[in-house]
Amino acid sequence: MKKKLAFLFLTMALIAAVALPGCSNDNDDPDPTSGLTKIRVATDATWPPFEYIDTATNKIVGFDIDLMLAIAEKAGLEVEFVNVEWDPLLAGVSQGTYDAAISSITIKPDRLEAMSFSDPYFVAGQIIVVRAGNTDIAGENSLAGKKVGVQSGTTGDDEVSEISGVDRVAYDEIGLAFAALLGNQIDAVVCDTPVADGYVTKYNTELKTVGEVLTTEEYGIALPKSNTALLAKINAGLAAVIAEGKIEELVLKWLVS
C-alpha cells in the first residue's frame, strides 16, 4: 500500500506540472459537439485497471479508456477503440495504421524515434509480484536463478532482461504470466505497479509484491510522427481535463481500493 500511495502522489505532482501551461488552450477549440473528427485509437485491453474487457458487457473499459474519452470530448474528437495485441499496436502506431494508441505506454527514447507522444499523464514503475508464501524472493537481488514472467516487448521485459542470471519467461499477455505464477509454473512476475496492485488486490491471499519499485516511468498517448495536428489537439484536451481534476477522479475510481 505504501508503494501504491507513493506513486499516486508522484502522479499528482506530475499532472499538476503538465496542466499549468495548457489550461488556456480549452477556449481555442471549436464546439466539441459539432463536426467531430473520428479517430481510431488502439489499445491492448489486457492491462487492468487501465484497459481490459468487461466480461459483463464485452466492452473495453478502464482508466485509459475514460481518460481518452474525456480528452476527445474537449478536443472535438470521436473515438473508435481497437483492441490490438501489444507488438502490433506499437508497430501500427509507428506505421500510421492507427491514429493514436493509449495502453499504459511508457514514453521511452527508442519509442520516440518511431512515434510521437502526448504530454505524460501518469507515473508508474516496475515491481515484482510473487506468491504469498514465497520467502526466497525479497527484491531484484534475489531473482537470479528464478523463473520470472513478463509480457514480451514491455518495459518489464526490458528490466528483467538486464538482471543477471534470471530465467526470463515471456508471454503475449500479462494475464498469462499471472496465470503461470498462480499455477506454480514460474517464481515471479515483473510488471507495472498499477497492474501489480490490481492482481494483488484480486488475489490478496495468494499474491504479494516484494522489494522496491524498480523504475520510474511516465505514460503517454502515442501517435504517428506525421500527425502533429492531432497531437496538438490531444495535448490541449489533456491539459483541459487535468486542469478540471479528471486524473484525480480517475485515480479514485480505478486505482484506490
Helices and strands as residue ranges (DSSP letters): H 2-19, G 20-28, E 37-43, E 46-47, E 51-54, E 59-61, H 63-75, E 77-83, H 86-95, E 100-101, H 109-112, E 116-117, E 122-124, E 126-131, G 140-142, E 147-151, H 155-161, E 167-171, H 174-182, E 188-192, H 193-202, E 207-210, E 217-219, E 222-223, H 228-243, H 246-254
